[in-house]
């Protein structure tokens, strides 16, 4: 759990090409620090559940604020009472440390 807190306190770096994506081992180590996140290829994602549509949209709006602040934007799939957040770094065609930092920040938001 300490690693998640450390990730959540991290600041994302600018998304730039020309750097390699994380290796499978690096990604696996970071993924292990995040509760409930799944990896499919070069994407990590997590589904969040809510009591109603209003709470779902409040979460989406707060997630958008975090994404804007970090300049690292997830795909959000929104439905009644649920939102799935998915991260990848398009500029490098894979996963970066930024994906895991932002995932930890979204988890911290959900814990409030």
C-alpha positions in Angstrom: 0.0 0.0 0.0 2.9 2.4 0.6 3.8 2.2 -3.1 0.3 3.3 -4.1 0.6 6.3 -1.8 4.0 7.1 -3.2 2.6 6.8 -6.8 -0.4 9.0 -5.9 1.9 11.7 -4.7 3.9 11.5 -7.9 3.7 14.1 -10.6 3.3 12.9 -14.2 6.0 13.7 -16.7 5.2 15.2 -20.1 4.0 12.6 -22.6 6.7 12.3 -25.2 7.7 9.8 -27.8 11.2 8.5 -28.2 11.3 6.7 -24.8 10.5 3.0 -24.5 7.4 1.7 -22.8 7.8 -0.1 -19.6 8.9 -3.7 -19.8 6.5 -6.4 -18.8 8.4 -6.9 -15.5 8.3 -3.1 -14.7 4.6 -2.9 -15.5 3.9 -6.0 -13.4 5.7 -4.5 -10.4 3.7 -1.3 -10.6 0.4 -3.0 -11.3 0.9 -5.1 -8.1 0.8 -1.9 -6.1 -2.7 -0.9 -7.4 -5.7 -2.7 -6.1 -8.3 -3.9 -8.6 -6.5 -2.7 -11.7 -6.2 -5.1 -14.6 -3.8 -5.2 -17.5 -4.7 -6.1 -21.1 -1.8 -5.7 -23.4 -0.6 -2.1 -23.2 -3.6 -0.9 -21.2 -4.4 -0.8 -17.5 -8.1 -0.4 -16.4 -10.4 -0.5 -13.5 -14.2 -0.4 -13.1 -15.6 1.7 -10.3 -19.1 1.2 -9.0 -21.5 3.9 -7.6 -24.9 4.1 -6.0 -26.4 6.4 -8.7 -25.7 8.4 -11.9 -25.0 11.6 -10.0 -22.1 10.0 -8.0 -20.8 8.4 -11.2 -20.7 11.8 -13.0 -19.1 13.5 -10.0 -16.4 10.9 -10.2 -16.0 11.5 -13.9 -15.7 15.2 -13.4 -13.2 14.9 -10.6 -11.2 12.4 -12.8 -11.3 14.9 -15.6 -9.8 17.5 -13.3 -7.0 15.2 -12.3 -6.3 14.3 -15.9 -6.2 18.0 -16.9 -3.9 18.8 -14.1 -1.5 15.9 -14.9 -1.9 16.4 -18.7 -2.4 12.6 -19.0 -5.9 11.6 -20.1 -7.6 8.2 -19.7 -10.4 6.7 -21.7 -13.5 6.7 -19.6 -16.5 4.4 -20.3 -19.4 5.7 -18.3 -22.8 4.1 -17.6 -25.4 4.3 -14.9 -23.7 3.6 -11.6 -20.3 2.7 -13.1 -17.2 4.1 -14.8 -14.3 2.2 -16.3 -11.0 4.1 -16.4 -8.3 2.9 -18.8 -4.8 4.3 -19.2 -2.1 3.8 -21.8 0.5 6.2 -23.2 -0.2 6.6 -26.9 3.0 8.6 -27.5 5.1 5.6 -26.8 2.7 2.8 -27.8 2.6 1.2 -24.4 2.5 1.7 -20.6 4.5 4.4 -18.9 5.1 5.3 -15.2 2.5 8.1 -15.8 -0.2 5.6 -16.3 0.4 4.1 -12.9 0.8 7.5 -11.2 -2.6 8.6 -12.6 -4.2 5.3 -11.7 -3.1 5.7 -8.1 -4.5 9.3 -8.1 -7.8 8.1 -9.3 -7.8 5.4 -6.6 -7.1 8.1 -4.0 -10.0 10.1 -5.3 -12.3 7.2 -5.1 -11.2 6.6 -1.5 -12.4 10.1 -0.4 
